[in-house]
């Protein structure tokens, strides 16, 4: 009984997480329509829950005469200080943005979560068909 519950719950969590992140990204992309040039001006080093080191780039960009310096919510060890990046800004709330380069990491995680969720659900079904 518990095994069946887990077989339904675990993939559901993966699918829910993947869909939530995907919907959040789509909403952000719809609102952040103004493209500006940004620069990585710093990197905040932090430790994740497993004790690993993560790097959060700090972006600086100018929108309509105002400068913004904000830390990314997405970690990236590929963006080094001085790197030029494309920033998409929400014109109504210029402090809301996304960086095209860091979004790629998020989309990979979303795809992985969705594939794992669906795979865990389909594996017993496919296995049952192949065994018969």
N, C-alpha and C positions, 0 to 999 in steps of 0.2 A: 504493500500500500504506500509506504513512504517513498519507495523507489519510483513509483508512478507519479507521485506528487512532485518529487524533485525533477523528474524528466519533463514535467510541464512547467514548473516554476523557474528553473535555471534558464532554459531558452527564452522564456517570457521576459525575464529580466534583461537578457542580452538584447532582445528585439525592442523592448521598451526604451532602453538606454539609447540604442542606435536611432530609433525613430525620433526620440526627444531631441537628441543632438542635431539630427538632420533638419527637423522643423525649426529649431532655434537658428541654425545657420541660414536657412532659407528666409526667415523673417528678418534677420540682420542684413542679409544681402539685399533684400527689397528696400530697406530703409537707408542703407549706406550707399548712396548713389554718386557722390562726388569723389572723384579720384584726385589725390594729391601725392606729391613726392614726400617720402618720409626717410628718416635716417635712424639707424640704431645708435643710440648715444651711450648706452650702458647695458650691462647684463646683471640681473639680480640672481645670485646663486642661492639655491634653497635645497632642503633635503625632503624627499618624499616619504610617505608612510613606511616604505620598505627600507629606508636608510640610504637610498640612492641619491645621487646629485642631479638636480634639474636646473636648467638655465632659462630664465625668462628675459627676453629682450625688452629693453625700454626704448620706445619709439618717440621721436620728436617730429612734428609736422606743423605746418602753418595752414590755417584755413581762414579765409577772409580777414587777413591781417592779425589774427590772434595765434600765438604759439601754444602748442599742446605738447606735453611730455607725459606719456602714459606707459605703464608697464603692461606687457601682454599677459593675457590670461592663459595663453597657450605656450608651453615650454618649447624651446628650440635650441639645439646646440649647433645648428648650422649657421645661424645669423650672428656675425661678429660685429663688434663696434665699428662704426664707419660705413657699414653696408647700407646701400640705398634700396628702399623697398617701396612698393605701391601700397598706399593706404586708401581705403574707401571709407569716407566719412558720412555720417548721418547729418544732412544739412540743418535739421531742426535741433539736434543735440550733437554738436561737433566733437564732444568728448567720447561719443559712441562711434566705434570704428571697427574695421577688421583689416588685417594685413593679409594680402593675397598669398604671401609665402608661408605664413604659419597656418593658414586654413587648410593647406594640403595635409598637414599632420592630423588635424581633426577629422578630415574626411576619410583618411585611411583607417582611423580608429572606428569611425561610424560604420564603414563597410565591413570591417572585421567583426564588429559586434553583430551586425545583421546576418552575415554569413554563418557565424558560429551559432546564433540562435536558430536560424532555419536549418542548419546542418544537424544540430542536436535533435531537432524534431523529426527531420526526414530520415536520419540514419536508421532508426529501428524499422521504419516503414520500408525503406529500400532493402534493408537486410532481410526482413521477413519475406519480401517478394522474391529475392534472389535464392533464399533457402528453399522455398516451396518448389 
